[in-house]
Amino acid sequence: MRNRSLPGAAASALIAIAALLGFASDSAAGAAPPNPDVTVSVTLPPERQLFKDGPGAGLARANCQTCHSSDYIYTQPPLSKAQWLAEVTKMKNIYGAPLEESQLEPIAAYLVTQNGKT
Ligand code: HEC
């Protein structure tokens, strides 16, 4: 009985030591500072929908994608030009989009060509 339990205890101790060593080397590797010589490349998912070409597209690209994607525009139900103007005005007045007064109408005119109704 004694002879049989001793090797078992020794094996358990060895496993415990191995686990401790493994854990110690893992945590040492995790704490290593990032290597500045290693280049990591990350591929971001493509944006699903970008503002399509047309008069005013540049304005929309420059002013509407800073906070959210163009999906916000294309996934709305179609809006009239007046509704798009109200939407763009809301982005300026409520959400703080840095738009000039003179840009609101041209952007609304573009948006109604993208997702509009009469
Ligand atoms: C300063 C940040 C900002 C800019 C710039 C901006 N938006 Fe938004 N937009 C928001 C926020 C915040 C919401 C609300 C997000 C939400 O509810 O999840 C929003 C939501 C929207 C929606 C969804 C409907 C709604 O009213 O919530 C539309 C459409 C939209 N924006 C259009 C535009 C257009 C067009 C432009 C360019 C003229 C624009 N946004 C520029 C911040 C911005």
Backbone and ligand atoms as CSV (ligand in chain L), in Angstrom:
chain,resi,resn,atom,element,x,y,z
A,1,MET,N,N,0.842,-1.187,0.000
A,1,MET,CA,C,0.000,0.000,0.000
A,1,MET,C,C,0.879,1.240,0.000
A,2,ARG,N,N,1.818,1.271,0.900
A,2,ARG,CA,C,2.726,2.406,0.997
A,2,ARG,C,C,3.565,2.577,-0.267
A,3,ASN,N,N,4.076,1.382,-0.775
A,3,ASN,CA,C,4.922,1.414,-1.963
A,3,ASN,C,C,4.158,1.889,-3.198
A,4,ARG,N,N,2.872,1.639,-3.200
A,4,ARG,CA,C,2.096,1.999,-4.393
A,4,ARG,C,C,1.703,3.472,-4.359
A,5,SER,N,N,1.488,3.987,-3.152
A,5,SER,CA,C,1.015,5.370,-3.119
A,5,SER,C,C,2.153,6.381,-3.277
A,6,LEU,N,N,3.349,5.971,-2.941
A,6,LEU,CA,C,4.468,6.930,-3.068
A,6,LEU,C,C,4.736,7.368,-4.507
A,7,PRO,N,N,4.845,6.382,-5.459
A,7,PRO,CA,C,5.067,6.848,-6.828
A,7,PRO,C,C,3.918,7.733,-7.324
A,8,GLY,N,N,2.722,7.399,-6.874
A,8,GLY,CA,C,1.583,8.239,-7.279
A,8,GLY,C,C,1.748,9.654,-6.786
A,9,ALA,N,N,2.159,9.796,-5.528
A,9,ALA,CA,C,2.351,11.139,-4.961
A,9,ALA,C,C,3.464,11.874,-5.680
A,10,ALA,N,N,4.544,11.131,-6.012
A,10,ALA,CA,C,5.657,11.756,-6.713
A,10,ALA,C,C,5.204,12.251,-8.081
A,11,ALA,N,N,4.399,11.420,-8.764
A,11,ALA,CA,C,3.927,11.825,-10.091
A,11,ALA,C,C,3.053,13.065,-9.989
A,12,SER,N,N,2.189,13.104,-8.982
A,12,SER,CA,C,1.323,14.279,-8.812
A,12,SER,C,C,2.153,15.524,-8.572
A,13,ALA,N,N,3.203,15.352,-7.769
A,13,ALA,CA,C,4.057,16.500,-7.477
A,13,ALA,C,C,4.746,16.977,-8.750
A,14,LEU,N,N,5.205,16.020,-9.554
A,14,LEU,CA,C,5.872,16.385,-10.807
A,14,LEU,C,C,4.917,17.137,-11.739
A,15,ILE,N,N,3.691,16.657,-11.822
A,15,ILE,CA,C,2.697,17.316,-12.692
A,15,ILE,C,C,2.441,18.733,-12.196
A,16,ALA,N,N,2.353,18.844,-10.859
A,16,ALA,CA,C,2.107,20.176,-10.298
A,16,ALA,C,C,3.261,21.119,-10.600
A,17,ILE,N,N,4.490,20.615,-10.483
A,17,ILE,CA,C,5.660,21.462,-10.764
A,17,ILE,C,C,5.677,21.853,-12.243
A,18,ALA,N,N,5.381,20.853,-13.115
A,18,ALA,CA,C,5.380,21.142,-14.552
A,18,ALA,C,C,4.339,22.213,-14.866
A,19,ALA,N,N,3.177,22.068,-14.232
A,19,ALA,CA,C,2.121,23.054,-14.486
A,19,ALA,C,C,2.566,24.437,-14.014
A,20,LEU,N,N,3.207,24.488,-12.873
A,20,LEU,CA,C,3.683,25.775,-12.349
A,20,LEU,C,C,4.716,26.388,-13.286
A,21,LEU,N,N,5.662,25.546,-13.749
A,21,LEU,CA,C,6.693,26.048,-14.658
A,21,LEU,C,C,6.055,26.547,-15.954
A,22,GLY,N,N,5.127,25.761,-16.471
A,22,GLY,CA,C,4.450,26.159,-17.702
A,22,GLY,C,C,3.728,27.482,-17.512
A,23,PHE,N,N,3.052,27.585,-16.390
A,23,PHE,CA,C,2.315,28.817,-16.123
A,23,PHE,C,C,3.277,29.993,-16.013
A,24,ALA,N,N,4.416,29.735,-15.303
A,24,ALA,CA,C,5.383,30.817,-15.110
A,24,ALA,C,C,5.940,31.286,-16.452
A,25,SER,N,N,6.285,30.334,-17.362
A,25,SER,CA,C,6.878,30.768,-18.624
A,25,SER,C,C,5.821,31.450,-19.496
A,26,ASP,N,N,4.563,30.995,-19.425
A,26,ASP,CA,C,3.503,31.668,-20.183
A,26,ASP,C,C,3.340,33.110,-19.745
A,27,SER,N,N,3.302,33.302,-18.437
A,27,SER,CA,C,3.049,34.667,-17.984
A,27,SER,C,C,4.252,35.552,-18.251
A,28,ALA,N,N,5.475,34.969,-18.261
A,28,ALA,CA,C,6.644,35.778,-18.596
A,28,ALA,C,C,6.550,36.217,-20.054
A,29,ALA,N,N,6.117,35.301,-20.954
A,29,ALA,CA,C,5.994,35.660,-22.367
A,29,ALA,C,C,4.933,36.741,-22.539
A,30,GLY,N,N,3.829,36.620,-21.787
A,30,GLY,CA,C,2.763,37.609,-21.900
A,30,GLY,C,C,3.205,38.983,-21.457
A,31,ALA,N,N,4.146,39.038,-20.535
A,31,ALA,CA,C,4.574,40.328,-20.012
A,31,ALA,C,C,5.661,40.973,-20.866
A,32,ALA,N,N,6.159,40.236,-21.879
A,32,ALA,CA,C,7.232,40.789,-22.707
A,32,ALA,C,C,6.750,42.043,-23.428
A,33,PRO,N,N,7.594,43.040,-23.549
A,33,PRO,CA,C,7.173,44.255,-24.244
A,33,PRO,C,C,7.001,43.974,-25.739
A,34,PRO,N,N,6.134,44.698,-26.428
A,34,PRO,CA,C,5.949,44.454,-27.856
A,34,PRO,C,C,7.252,44.702,-28.608
A,35,ASN,N,N,7.529,43.871,-29.601
A,35,ASN,CA,C,8.761,44.006,-30.371
A,35,ASN,C,C,8.553,45.042,-31.482
A,36,PRO,N,N,9.291,46.145,-31.441
A,36,PRO,CA,C,9.071,47.200,-32.439
A,36,PRO,C,C,9.517,46.787,-33.837
A,37,ASP,N,N,10.290,45.682,-33.947
A,37,ASP,CA,C,10.765,45.244,-35.269
A,37,ASP,C,C,9.756,44.355,-35.982
A,38,VAL,N,N,8.685,43.999,-35.288
A,38,VAL,CA,C,7.698,43.109,-35.898
A,38,VAL,C,C,6.566,43.946,-36.485
A,39,THR,N,N,6.276,43.700,-37.749
A,39,THR,CA,C,5.174,44.406,-38.395
A,39,THR,C,C,3.941,43.521,-38.366
A,40,VAL,N,N,2.865,44.065,-37.866
A,40,VAL,CA,C,1.611,43.326,-37.824
A,40,VAL,C,C,0.651,43.995,-38.793
A,41,SER,N,N,0.053,43.222,-39.667
A,41,SER,CA,C,-0.912,43.850,-40.569
A,41,SER,C,C,-2.314,43.378,-40.229
A,42,VAL,N,N,-3.230,44.313,-40.234
A,42,VAL,CA,C,-4.612,44.039,-39.863
A,42,VAL,C,C,-5.488,44.403,-41.051
A,43,THR,N,N,-6.329,43.492,-41.471
A,43,THR,CA,C,-7.233,43.783,-42.582
A,43,THR,C,C,-8.615,44.068,-42.023
A,44,LEU,N,N,-9.076,45.286,-42.240
A,44,LEU,CA,C,-10.397,45.656,-41.750
A,44,LEU,C,C,-11.447,45.193,-42.765
A,45,PRO,N,N,-12.644,44.893,-42.295
A,45,PRO,CA,C,-13.679,44.500,-43.256
A,45,PRO,C,C,-14.013,45.678,-44.168
A,46,PRO,N,N,-14.316,45.429,-45.439
A,46,PRO,CA,C,-14.622,46.543,-46.335
A,46,PRO,C,C,-15.933,47.210,-45.922
A,47,GLU,N,N,-16.027,48.485,-46.127
A,47,GLU,CA,C,-17.286,49.169,-45.876
A,47,GLU,C,C,-18.278,48.650,-46.908
A,48,ARG,N,N,-19.498,48.443,-46.450
A,48,ARG,CA,C,-20.416,47.769,-47.353
A,48,ARG,C,C,-20.864,48.669,-48.495
A,49,GLN,N,N,-21.078,49.933,-48.222
A,49,GLN,CA,C,-21.617,50.800,-49.245
A,49,GLN,C,C,-20.996,52.178,-49.092
A,50,LEU,N,N,-20.423,52.697,-50.149
A,50,LEU,CA,C,-19.830,54.027,-50.102
A,50,LEU,C,C,-20.711,54.972,-50.915
A,51,PHE,N,N,-20.548,56.262,-50.671
A,51,PHE,CA,C,-21.332,57.225,-51.444
A,51,PHE,C,C,-20.953,57.108,-52.915
A,52,LYS,N,N,-21.955,56.906,-53.742
A,52,LYS,CA,C,-21.697,56.728,-55.177
A,52,LYS,C,C,-21.437,58.081,-55.823
A,53,ASP,N,N,-20.730,58.043,-56.954
A,53,ASP,CA,C,-20.391,59.277,-57.661
A,53,ASP,C,C,-21.647,60.041,-58.055
A,54,GLY,N,N,-21.521,61.334,-58.138
A,54,GLY,CA,C,-22.613,62.200,-58.546
A,54,GLY,C,C,-22.348,63.577,-57.993
A,55,PRO,N,N,-23.064,64.601,-58.503
A,55,PRO,CA,C,-22.854,65.953,-57.976
A,55,PRO,C,C,-23.150,65.992,-56.481
A,56,GLY,N,N,-22.215,66.459,-55.678
A,56,GLY,CA,C,-22.396,66.540,-54.232
A,56,GLY,C,C,-21.808,65.342,-53.486
A,57,ALA,N,N,-21.346,64.319,-54.235
A,57,ALA,CA,C,-20.818,63.125,-53.568
A,57,ALA,C,C,-19.618,63.481,-52.684
A,58,GLY,N,N,-18.795,64.401,-53.170
A,58,GLY,CA,C,-17.614,64.792,-52.396
A,58,GLY,C,C,-17.994,65.407,-51.061
A,59,LEU,N,N,-19.054,66.214,-51.067
A,59,LEU,CA,C,-19.519,66.848,-49.826
A,59,LEU,C,C,-19.990,65.787,-48.830
A,60,ALA,N,N,-20.744,64.834,-49.347
A,60,ALA,CA,C,-21.249,63.779,-48.465
A,60,ALA,C,C,-20.089,62.935,-47.937
A,61,ARG,N,N,-19.156,62.609,-48.830
A,61,ARG,CA,C,-18.012,61.789,-48.387
A,61,ARG,C,C,-17.215,62.513,-47.308
A,62,ALA,N,N,-17.055,63.811,-47.478
A,62,ALA,CA,C,-16.223,64.564,-46.539
A,62,ALA,C,C,-16.948,64.840,-45.225
A,63,ASN,N,N,-18.277,64.911,-45.254
A,63,ASN,CA,C,-18.987,65.376,-44.063
A,63,ASN,C,C,-19.894,64.359,-43.393
A,64,CYS,N,N,-20.190,63.276,-44.051
A,64,CYS,CA,C,-21.171,62.358,-43.476
A,64,CYS,C,C,-20.547,61.060,-42.980
A,65,GLN,N,N,-19.307,60.815,-43.295
A,65,GLN,CA,C,-18.709,59.537,-42.885
A,65,GLN,C,C,-17.750,59.701,-41.715
A,66,THR,N,N,-17.679,60.890,-41.159
A,66,THR,CA,C,-16.775,61.078,-40.039
A,66,THR,C,C,-17.317,60.414,-38.780
A,67,CYS,N,N,-18.653,60.348,-38.667
A,67,CYS,CA,C,-19.216,59.748,-37.444
A,67,CYS,C,C,-19.822,58.371,-37.688
A,68,HIS,N,N,-20.317,58.137,-38.872
A,68,HIS,CA,C,-20.935,56.828,-39.138
A,68,HIS,C,C,-20.802,56.536,-40.619
A,69,SER,N,N,-21.108,55.312,-40.999
A,69,SER,CA,C,-20.896,54.913,-42.393
A,69,SER,C,C,-22.033,55.415,-43.267
A,70,SER,N,N,-21.797,55.331,-44.579
A,70,SER,CA,C,-22.832,55.732,-45.526
A,70,SER,C,C,-24.015,54.761,-45.495
A,71,ASP,N,N,-23.836,53.623,-44.847
A,71,ASP,CA,C,-24.972,52.701,-44.691
A,71,ASP,C,C,-26.159,53.392,-44.028
A,72,TYR,N,N,-25.866,54.358,-43.140
A,72,TYR,CA,C,-26.957,55.063,-42.455
A,72,TYR,C,C,-27.865,55.751,-43.457
A,73,ILE,N,N,-27.315,56.161,-44.579
A,73,ILE,CA,C,-28.108,56.874,-45.585
A,73,ILE,C,C,-28.836,55.862,-46.477
A,74,TYR,N,N,-28.092,54.841,-46.920
A,74,TYR,CA,C,-28.670,53.908,-47.892
A,74,TYR,C,C,-29.670,52.956,-47.263
A,75,THR,N,N,-29.631,52.782,-45.962
A,75,THR,CA,C,-30.576,51.841,-45.348
A,75,THR,C,C,-31.826,52.529,-44.804
A,76,GLN,N,N,-31.923,53.861,-44.967
A,76,GLN,CA,C,-33.156,54.543,-44.597
A,76,GLN,C,C,-34.226,54.230,-45.639
A,77,PRO,N,N,-35.486,54.364,-45.253
A,77,PRO,CA,C,-36.506,54.358,-46.312
A,77,PRO,C,C,-36.265,55.588,-47.199
A,78,PRO,N,N,-36.646,55.561,-48.486
A,78,PRO,CA,C,-36.408,56.722,-49.344
A,78,PRO,C,C,-37.058,57.972,-48.748
A,79,LEU,N,N,-36.315,59.080,-48.771
A,79,LEU,CA,C,-36.816,60.346,-48.224
A,79,LEU,C,C,-36.917,61.377,-49.338
A,80,SER,N,N,-37.829,62.325,-49.165
A,80,SER,CA,C,-37.930,63.448,-50.106
A,80,SER,C,C,-36.766,64.402,-49.852
A,81,LYS,N,N,-36.580,65.351,-50.771
A,81,LYS,CA,C,-35.476,66.296,-50.585
A,81,LYS,C,C,-35.673,67.103,-49.295
A,82,ALA,N,N,-36.924,67.485,-49.012
A,82,ALA,CA,C,-37.174,68.250,-47.783
A,82,ALA,C,C,-36.831,67.415,-46.545
A,83,GLN,N,N,-37.138,66.130,-46.619
A,83,GLN,CA,C,-36.820,65.247,-45.476
A,83,GLN,C,C,-35.308,65.059,-45.334
A,84,TRP,N,N,-34.609,64.953,-46.453
A,84,TRP,CA,C,-33.152,64.841,-46.377
A,84,TRP,C,C,-32.550,66.131,-45.833
A,85,LEU,N,N,-33.134,67.269,-46.248
A,85,LEU,CA,C,-32.631,68.540,-45.727
A,85,LEU,C,C,-32.825,68.599,-44.210
A,86,ALA,N,N,-33.979,68.112,-43.754
A,86,ALA,CA,C,-34.233,68.089,-42.307
A,86,ALA,C,C,-33.236,67.151,-41.610
A,87,GLU,N,N,-32.936,66.039,-42.260
A,87,GLU,CA,C,-31.997,65.058,-41.679
A,87,GLU,C,C,-30.591,65.665,-41.569
A,88,VAL,N,N,-30.155,66.308,-42.636
A,88,VAL,CA,C,-28.820,66.904,-42.642
A,88,VAL,C,C,-28.757,68.051,-41.614
A,89,THR,N,N,-29.840,68.811,-41.532
A,89,THR,CA,C,-29.900,69.904,-40.551
A,89,THR,C,C,-29.842,69.349,-39.130
A,90,LYS,N,N,-30.497,68.214,-38.927
A,90,LYS,CA,C,-30.453,67.554,-37.613
A,90,LYS,C,C,-29.016,67.114,-37.288
A,91,MET,N,N,-28.314,66.591,-38.292
A,91,MET,CA,C,-26.924,66.177,-38.049
A,91,MET,C,C,-26.098,67.379,-37.601
A,92,LYS,N,N,-26.358,68.524,-38.187
A,92,LYS,CA,C,-25.604,69.729,-37.821
A,92,LYS,C,C,-26.028,70.235,-36.436
A,93,ASN,N,N,-27.332,70.415,-36.258
A,93,ASN,CA,C,-27.797,71.104,-35.044
A,93,ASN,C,C,-27.840,70.204,-33.816
A,94,ILE,N,N,-28.237,68.962,-33.995
A,94,ILE,CA,C,-28.398,68.077,-32.838
A,94,ILE,C,C,-27.117,67.295,-32.551
A,95,TYR,N,N,-26.531,66.714,-33.624
A,95,TYR,CA,C,-25.377,65.842,-33.402
A,95,TYR,C,C,-24.048,66.556,-33.598
A,96,GLY,N,N,-24.092,67.813,-34.011
A,96,GLY,CA,C,-22.852,68.587,-34.054
A,96,GLY,C,C,-21.970,68.352,-35.268
A,97,ALA,N,N,-22.560,67.898,-36.390
A,97,ALA,CA,C,-21.756,67.759,-37.618
A,97,ALA,C,C,-21.256,69.154,-38.020
A,98,PRO,N,N,-19.955,69.278,-38.259
A,98,PRO,CA,C,-19.391,70.606,-38.563
A,98,PRO,C,C,-19.689,71.025,-40.001
A,99,LEU,N,N,-20.940,71.360,-40.255
A,99,LEU,CA,C,-21.378,71.726,-41.603
A,99,LEU,C,C,-21.638,73.221,-41.684
A,100,GLU,N,N,-21.318,73.800,-42.847
A,100,GLU,CA,C,-21.686,75.191,-43.125
A,100,GLU,C,C,-23.154,75.204,-43.557
A,101,GLU,N,N,-23.845,76.295,-43.222
A,101,GLU,CA,C,-25.232,76.484,-43.653
A,101,GLU,C,C,-25.355,76.241,-45.163
A,102,SER,N,N,-24.371,76.761,-45.927
A,102,SER,CA,C,-24.430,76.688,-47.392
A,102,SER,C,C,-24.229,75.268,-47.924
A,103,GLN,N,N,-23.812,74.351,-47.067
A,103,GLN,CA,C,-23.588,72.972,-47.528
A,103,GLN,C,C,-24.839,72.095,-47.390
A,104,LEU,N,N,-25.800,72.547,-46.587
A,104,LEU,CA,C,-26.942,71.696,-46.266
A,104,LEU,C,C,-27.757,71.351,-47.514
A,105,GLU,N,N,-28.094,72.392,-48.286
A,105,GLU,CA,C,-28.945,72.165,-49.462
A,105,GLU,C,C,-28.241,71.286,-50.497
A,106,PRO,N,N,-26.977,71.579,-50.878
A,106,PRO,CA,C,-26.313,70.700,-51.853
A,106,PRO,C,C,-26.202,69.241,-51.389
A,107,ILE,N,N,-26.019,69.023,-50.094
A,107,ILE,CA,C,-25.941,67.630,-49.613
A,107,ILE,C,C,-27.315,66.969,-49.719
A,108,ALA,N,N,-28.358,67.699,-49.333
A,108,ALA,CA,C,-29.716,67.142,-49.444
A,108,ALA,C,C,-30.043,66.837,-50.905
A,109,ALA,N,N,-29.610,67.714,-51.817
A,109,ALA,CA,C,-29.862,67.498,-53.244
A,109,ALA,C,C,-29.155,66.229,-53.718
A,110,TYR,N,N,-27.967,65.987,-53.193
A,110,TYR,CA,C,-27.250,64.757,-53.558
A,110,TYR,C,C,-27.945,63.540,-52.955
A,111,LEU,N,N,-28.320,63.630,-51.679
A,111,LEU,CA,C,-28.893,62.465,-50.994
A,111,LEU,C,C,-30.196,62.009,-51.640
A,112,VAL,N,N,-30.970,62.962,-52.148
A,112,VAL,CA,C,-32.243,62.573,-52.760
A,112,VAL,C,C,-31.993,61.819,-54.072
A,113,THR,N,N,-30.828,62.050,-54.708
A,113,THR,CA,C,-30.499,61.254,-55.902
A,113,THR,C,C,-30.047,59.847,-55.510
A,114,GLN,N,N,-29.630,59.653,-54.274
A,114,GLN,CA,C,-29.118,58.362,-53.827
A,114,GLN,C,C,-30.188,57.478,-53.208
A,115,ASN,N,N,-31.087,58.096,-52.459
A,115,ASN,CA,C,-32.102,57.316,-51.753
A,115,ASN,C,C,-33.300,58.227,-51.537
A,116,GLY,N,N,-33.916,58.613,-52.670
A,116,GLY,CA,C,-34.957,59.622,-52.563
A,116,GLY,C,C,-36.312,59.188,-53.104
A,117,LYS,N,N,-37.266,59.996,-52.757
A,117,LYS,CA,C,-38.607,59.857,-53.350
A,117,LYS,C,C,-39.083,61.275,-53.640
A,118,THR,N,N,-40.097,61.421,-54.462
A,118,THR,CA,C,-40.559,62.775,-54.816
A,118,THR,C,C,-41.584,63.260,-53.805
L,1,HEC,C1,C,-20.903,64.680,-35.651
L,1,HEC,C2,C,-21.249,63.333,-35.986
L,1,HEC,C3,C,-22.150,63.106,-37.190
L,1,HEC,C4,C,-21.955,63.528,-38.468
L,1,HEC,C5,C,-20.798,64.324,-39.044
L,1,HEC,C6,C,-23.098,63.034,-39.228
L,1,HEC,N1,N,-23.915,62.313,-38.426
L,1,HEC,FE1,FE,-25.561,61.303,-39.010
L,1,HEC,N2,N,-25.800,60.579,-37.126
L,1,HEC,C7,C,-25.024,60.930,-36.045
L,1,HEC,C8,C,-25.559,60.292,-34.869
L,1,HEC,C9,C,-24.975,60.407,-33.463
L,1,HEC,C10,C,-26.669,59.546,-35.282
L,1,HEC,C11,C,-27.572,58.697,-34.431
L,1,HEC,C12,C,-26.912,57.362,-34.275
L,1,HEC,C13,C,-27.788,56.371,-33.619
L,1,HEC,O1,O,-28.916,56.653,-33.250
L,1,HEC,O2,O,-27.305,55.232,-33.500
L,1,HEC,C14,C,-26.786,59.745,-36.716
L,1,HEC,C15,C,-27.750,59.147,-37.503
L,1,HEC,C16,C,-27.959,59.407,-38.837
L,1,HEC,C17,C,-29.031,58.832,-39.645
L,1,HEC,C18,C,-30.060,57.819,-39.167
L,1,HEC,C19,C,-31.381,58.462,-38.872
L,1,HEC,C20,C,-31.365,59.335,-37.652
L,1,HEC,O3,O,-31.805,60.486,-37.770
L,1,HEC,O4,O,-30.875,58.927,-36.573
L,1,HEC,C21,C,-28.912,59.382,-40.887
L,1,HEC,C22,C,-29.797,59.132,-42.089
L,1,HEC,C23,C,-27.759,60.260,-40.868
L,1,HEC,N3,N,-27.198,60.244,-39.616
L,1,HEC,C24,C,-27.338,60.993,-41.943
L,1,HEC,C25,C,-26.216,61.822,-41.932
L,1,HEC,C26,C,-25.792,62.622,-43.077
L,1,HEC,C27,C,-26.509,62.695,-44.416
L,1,HEC,C28,C,-24.647,63.254,-42.696
L,1,HEC,C29,C,-23.835,64.245,-43.504
L,1,HEC,C30,C,-24.482,65.471,-43.833
L,1,HEC,C31,C,-24.368,62.871,-41.304
L,1,HEC,N4,N,-25.347,62.006,-40.890
L,1,HEC,C32,C,-23.288,63.294,-40.579
L,1,HEC,C33,C,-23.911,61.722,-36.059
L,1,HEC,C34,C,-23.385,62.331,-37.172
